[in-house]
């Protein structure tokens, strides 16, 4: 019943979708870690922009890699600290489950705290290299793509940069404070394609590159508009 009702809706969006992208100004903060104990201290003290840089931004920077750890904390725990168990736990944190950087920070703190409680000798052991906390400051910029019709939206999805895909599909969760993304919100609220919106939101960002994510979005949209 839901699918049939959805497909009888008009295909003229209530309002246009404006494709934006974002640039990031990177800076090194005063926090750094040479041990896991120092990492825990720095996780508590670093700015939210550092949490964003080492998680959300890492996904964008490594968007072309299908395998490997999805955040910088996990990578450092493995390569510099030789702690594969801790690295796996840190890598298991899914940014899609968080709508605030504060919540995300707390999750990493809990993981490192628990590891050091169970393995206190790991805390003071020197890492092979220093972890420098960086921070990302975001500047949102418009693109040339504006979707006033569904064909416009499909064209925009196919042609915008992967940075725009990341901006609307991944970073949007922090902006919306919802476990959703800009594309799904627009399809649901302004077009009435609720099933397609849900399908987009279920796309796995960890086993696919951003280009793969784009192609999956296009296929979902094409099926919805048949």
VENMOMO-V881507 format. One record per backbone hydrogen bond with DSSP energy under -0.5 kcal/mol. CO is the residue of the C=O (numbers start at 0). NH is the residue of the N-H. If there is no record, write none. Layout:
BEGIN
co/nh
CO/NH
CO/NH
END
This chain:
BEGIN
co/nh
0/4
1/5
2/6
3/7
4/7
5/8
10/12
10/149
15/17
16/18
16/146
17/19
18/142
20/140
22/138
23/25
24/136
26/134
30/132
32/130
33/126
34/38
35/39
36/40
37/41
38/42
39/43
40/44
41/45
46/49
46/50
47/51
48/52
48/135
49/53
51/54
51/56
53/71
54/58
55/59
56/60
57/61
59/62
61/64
62/209
63/65
70/74
71/75
72/76
73/77
74/78
75/79
75/80
76/82
77/81
79/127
82/86
83/87
84/88
85/89
86/90
87/91
89/92
92/94
93/96
94/97
99/103
100/104
101/105
102/106
103/107
104/108
105/109
106/110
107/111
108/112
109/113
110/114
111/115
112/116
113/117
114/118
118/121
119/122
121/35
121/124
122/36
129/131
130/32
130/132
131/133
132/28
134/26
134/136
135/137
136/24
138/22
140/20
143/145
144/18
145/147
146/16
148/152
149/153
150/154
151/155
152/156
153/157
154/158
155/159
160/163
160/164
161/165
162/166
163/167
164/168
165/169
165/170
166/171
167/181
169/172
170/173
170/174
171/175
172/176
172/177
177/179
180/184
181/185
182/186
183/187
184/188
185/189
185/190
186/191
186/192
189/13
191/193
192/196
193/197
194/198
195/199
196/200
197/201
198/201
199/202
202/204
208/212
209/213
210/214
211/215
212/216
213/217
214/218
215/219
216/220
217/221
218/222
219/223
220/224
222/225
END
